[in-house]
Amino acid sequence: MQYADRVIVRIVKDYCGARGVDVTLGLDGWLIVLSKGDARHFIYGYDFGLNSSVTHRLANDKAATADILGAAGIACVPHRLFMNHEHFKYVPSSGHWSAMLEMLRANPAGLVLKPNEGTCGHLVFKATTELELERAATAILAANQNLAIAPYFDIAREVRVILLDRAPLVVYEKKRPAISGDGVRSALQLLLDAVPADRLGAVLANLPADHAALDAVVPAGAQFRLDWRHNLEFGAEPELLGDGELRDSCVALAAEAAGAIGLGFGAVDVVWTAQGPRVLEINSGVMIESLSRRFPDVARQVYTRALDRVMQAMAI
């Protein structure tokens, strides 16, 4: 997708065109410049510029966010930072491997490794063995300055809360892709019938290397998950949450987390595990490309509210 073809660009152009605000694109559409008279405002990527620079950096740093939330007593998924020894001198002389192995031994369910400042689920790995740990760390550090490691939790539900001034604009659950069993065919047979050929390789690569699970017959009505991650980029579908206890709990925790780092506009991901709800991460950039495909009016309302705040900042 070309940056200029993003949903955010179309909505910004429509909004500003109705208000006599000029819109200029830079960096092939990644940079959006709003101007009217002497007033100017920048939208960079999916960052509307409604947070301080420090808050923006904190939200993009998974380990820093977890440290702040943990210190504030807010339930979160802990993330530990490991710097790339090729780029930074602030790496202990003992290296990282012993600390990583210690984390693996302390978490028998496994670990999740990811770029500390990554997004969209790219280069995110689950490791349950030393070999998987080594491969994941090597892959991430080959392309990034650092990585974050978190304990693996069996996540039952993941909910995203998009907030403006700690008030929810939209709350939706990320539903992982799955196929339903028929009590006759194995998981592999169901996959071959349900998944298009051009996506089959990617789907199989995301499944655990457990041949027994693929060969087993999936009971009738049972769900076989196609990915352990809840990322919309990898096939998860957004489902709006209506009023109720689940929504209220997620909003309350997300608002508390946003307040802890001073987030004005952004998204907070809340996961539900056997230990209850926890904040997984915070994003200061709000990308709603996937949401807009199913709920275009909701997506437009989110960006419209953010742009209303931008207009206030520009004194327009």
C-alpha positions in Angstrom: 0.0 0.0 0.0 1.3 3.4 -0.9 1.4 5.8 2.0 -0.7 8.4 0.1 -3.5 5.7 -0.3 -3.9 5.2 3.4 -7.3 5.7 5.1 -5.8 8.4 7.3 -4.8 10.5 4.3 -8.3 10.3 2.8 -10.0 11.2 6.0 -7.7 14.1 6.7 -8.2 15.5 3.2 -12.0 15.3 3.5 -12.0 16.9 7.0 -9.6 19.7 6.1 -11.2 20.4 2.7 -14.5 21.1 4.4 -12.8 23.6 6.7 -10.6 25.4 4.3 -7.4 23.9 5.6 -4.7 23.1 3.1 -3.2 19.6 3.1 0.3 18.8 1.6 1.9 15.4 1.5 5.5 14.7 2.0 7.6 11.5 2.2 5.3 9.8 -0.3 2.3 10.5 1.9 3.8 9.4 5.3 4.0 13.1 6.3 0.8 15.1 6.3 1.1 18.9 6.6 -1.9 20.9 7.6 -1.8 24.7 7.1 -4.1 27.7 7.2 -2.6 31.1 7.2 0.4 31.1 9.5 -0.8 28.0 11.4 0.8 24.6 10.6 0.5 21.1 12.1 2.2 17.8 11.2 0.8 14.3 11.2 3.7 11.9 10.9 2.8 8.3 10.0 -0.1 7.7 12.4 1.0 10.1 15.0 -1.3 13.2 15.2 1.1 15.2 17.3 -1.3 15.3 20.3 1.2 13.8 22.8 4.4 15.2 24.2 7.7 14.0 22.6 8.5 12.1 25.8 5.1 10.4 26.0 5.5 9.4 22.4 8.9 7.8 23.0 7.6 6.0 26.1 4.6 4.6 24.3 6.8 3.3 21.5 9.1 1.6 24.0 7.6 -1.6 25.3 10.1 -2.1 28.1 9.8 1.5 29.3 6.0 1.4 29.3 6.0 -1.8 31.3 8.5 -0.4 33.9 6.3 2.7 34.4 3.1 0.8 34.6 4.6 -1.8 37.0 5.9 1.0 39.3 2.5 2.5 39.3 0.9 -0.8 40.4 -1.0 -1.1 37.1 -1.4 -4.7 35.9 0.7 -5.2 32.7 2.8 -7.8 30.8 6.4 -7.2 31.9 8.9 -6.6 29.2 12.7 -6.8 29.6 15.0 -4.8 27.4 18.1 -6.2 25.7 20.3 -3.9 23.6 22.0 -4.9 20.4 25.6 -5.6 21.4 26.7 -4.6 17.8 25.4 -1.1 18.3 25.7 -0.2 21.9 28.5 -0.2 24.4 26.0 -0.3 27.3 25.8 -4.1 27.2 27.0 -6.1 30.3 30.3 -7.8 29.8 28.6 -11.1 30.6 26.4 -10.6 27.5 22.7 -11.4 27.2 22.5 -15.1 26.8 22.6 -16.1 30.4 19.9 -13.6 31.3 17.7 -14.9 28.5 18.2 -18.5 29.5 17.3 -17.5 33.1 14.0 -15.9 31.9 13.3 -19.1 29.8 13.8 -21.3 32.9 11.6 -19.1 35.0 8.8 -19.2 32.4 8.1 -22.8 31.4 5.2 -21.7 29.2 7.7 -19.9 27.1 8.7 -16.4 26.1 7.7 -13.8 23.6 10.5 -11.9 21.8 9.8 -8.8 19.8 11.5 -5.6 18.7 11.3 -3.2 21.6 9.9 -0.5 19.4 8.2 -2.7 16.8 4.6 -2.5 15.6 2.0 -4.7 13.8 3.4 -8.0 15.1 6.4 -8.1 12.7 9.3 -10.1 14.0 7.4 -11.4 17.0 8.3 -14.9 18.1 7.3 -17.4 20.7 10.1 -19.4 22.2 9.8 -22.5 24.4 13.3 -24.0 23.8 16.8 -22.7 23.8 17.1 -23.1 20.1 13.9 -21.2 19.4 15.1 -18.5 21.8 18.5 -18.2 20.0 16.9 -18.1 16.6 14.4 -15.4 17.6 16.9 -13.2 19.3 19.3 -13.5 16.3 16.5 -12.6 13.8 15.4 -9.6 15.7 18.8 -8.2 16.5 19.9 -8.6 12.9 17.4 -5.9 12.0 16.9 -3.9 15.2 18.8 -1.9 17.8 17.2 -3.8 20.6 14.6 -6.4 21.6 12.1 -6.9 24.4 11.3 -10.3 26.0 8.1 -11.0 27.9 6.6 -14.1 29.5 4.2 -15.9 27.3 0.6 -15.8 28.5 -2.2 -17.9 27.2 -4.3 -14.9 26.1 -8.0 -15.6 25.9 -9.0 -12.2 24.6 -7.2 -9.0 23.4 -9.1 -5.7 23.4 -7.9 -2.4 21.9 -9.1 0.8 23.5 -8.5 4.0 21.5 -8.7 7.0 23.9 -8.7 10.8 23.7 -8.0 12.5 27.0 -8.5 9.1 28.7 -12.1 8.8 27.3 -12.8 5.9 24.9 -13.5 6.7 21.3 -13.8 3.1 20.3 -13.3 -0.3 22.0 -12.9 -3.5 19.9 -11.8 -7.0 20.4 -9.2 -8.6 18.1 -10.6 -12.0 17.0 -7.9 -14.4 15.9 -8.5 -16.3 12.7 -9.7 -19.9 13.2 -11.3 -22.8 11.4 -14.2 -24.9 12.8 -13.8 -28.7 13.1 -16.3 -31.2 11.7 -15.3 -34.2 13.7 -14.0 -36.0 10.6 -11.1 -34.1 9.1 -7.7 -33.3 10.6 -6.6 -29.7 11.2 -4.3 -30.0 8.2 -7.1 -31.2 5.9 -9.3 -28.3 7.1 -6.5 -25.9 6.5 -6.0 -27.2 2.9 -9.7 -26.8 2.2 -10.2 -23.4 3.9 -7.0 -21.4 3.3 -6.2 -20.0 -0.2 -3.1 -21.5 -1.7 -1.3 -18.1 -1.8 -1.7 -17.8 2.0 -1.2 -21.4 3.0 2.6 -21.1 3.5 2.3 -18.0 5.7 -0.4 -19.6 7.8 1.5 -22.9 8.3 4.7 -20.9 9.2 2.8 -19.2 12.1 1.6 -22.5 13.6 3.6 -24.4 16.3 5.8 -27.1 14.9 3.6 -29.8 16.3 2.8 -32.3 13.7 0.5 -34.3 16.0 -1.8 -31.3 16.4 -2.1 -30.8 12.7 -2.8 -34.5 12.1 -5.4 -34.8 14.9 -9.1 -34.6 14.0 -10.7 -31.4 15.1 -13.9 -32.1 17.1 -17.1 -30.9 15.6 -17.7 -27.2 16.4 -14.2 -26.8 18.0 -12.1 -23.9 17.0 -8.5 -24.5 15.6 -6.6 -21.2 15.8 -4.5 -20.2 12.8 -2.2 -17.9 14.8 -1.3 -17.4 18.4 -1.0 -13.7 17.9 -4.0 -11.3 17.8 -2.5 -8.8 15.3 -4.9 -7.4 12.7 -2.1 -7.5 10.2 -2.0 -11.3 10.4 -5.7 -12.0 9.9 -7.4 -11.1 13.2 -10.7 -9.4 12.8 -11.9 -6.4 14.8 -15.2 -6.8 16.6 -16.8 -3.8 18.4 -17.5 -4.2 22.1 -20.9 -3.0 23.3 -21.6 -1.8 26.8 -20.9 -4.3 29.5 -18.5 -5.5 32.2 -15.8 -6.5 29.7 -15.8 -3.2 28.0 -15.9 -1.2 31.3 -13.0 -3.2 32.7 -10.9 -2.7 29.6 -11.6 1.1 29.5 -10.9 1.6 33.1 -7.5 -0.2 32.9 -6.6 1.5 29.6 -7.5 5.0 31.0 -5.3 4.3 34.1 -2.4 3.2 31.8 -2.8 6.3 29.6 -2.7 8.5 32.6 0.4 6.9 33.9 2.5 7.9 30.9 0.6 11.1 30.1 -1.0 9.8 26.9 -3.5 12.3 25.3 -4.4 10.4 22.1 -3.5 6.8 21.5 -4.4 3.1 21.8 -4.0 0.7 24.7 -4.1 -3.1 24.2 -5.6 -5.0 27.1 -5.2 -8.8 27.3 -7.2 -11.2 29.4 -5.3 -14.2 30.9 -5.9 -16.6 33.7 -4.5 -13.9 36.0 -7.0 -11.3 34.8 -6.7 -8.3 32.6 -3.3 -6.7 31.9 -2.0 -4.0 29.7 0.0 -5.5 26.9 1.3 -2.3 25.2 0.5 1.3 24.4 0.6 3.0 21.0 0.8 6.8 20.5 0.2 6.3 16.8 -3.4 5.2 16.0 -3.6 3.0 12.8 -7.2 2.0 11.9 -6.7 0.6 8.4 -8.1 -2.8 9.3 -10.9 -1.3 11.5 -12.0 0.9 8.6 -12.5 -2.1 6.3 -15.3 -3.4 8.6 -16.4 -0.2 10.3 -15.6 2.8 8.1 -17.9 5.2 9.9 -16.4 4.3 13.3 -12.9 4.8 11.9 -13.8 8.2 10.5 -15.3 9.2 13.8 -12.0 8.4 15.6 -9.9 10.5 13.3 -12.5 13.2 13.2 -12.3 13.6 17.0 -8.5 13.7 16.8 -8.6 16.3 14.1 -11.0 18.4 16.1 -8.3 18.5 18.8 -5.7 19.4 16.1 -7.8 22.3 15.0 -8.0 23.6 18.6 -4.2 23.4 18.8 -3.9 25.3 15.5 -6.4 27.9 16.9 -8.6 27.4 13.8 
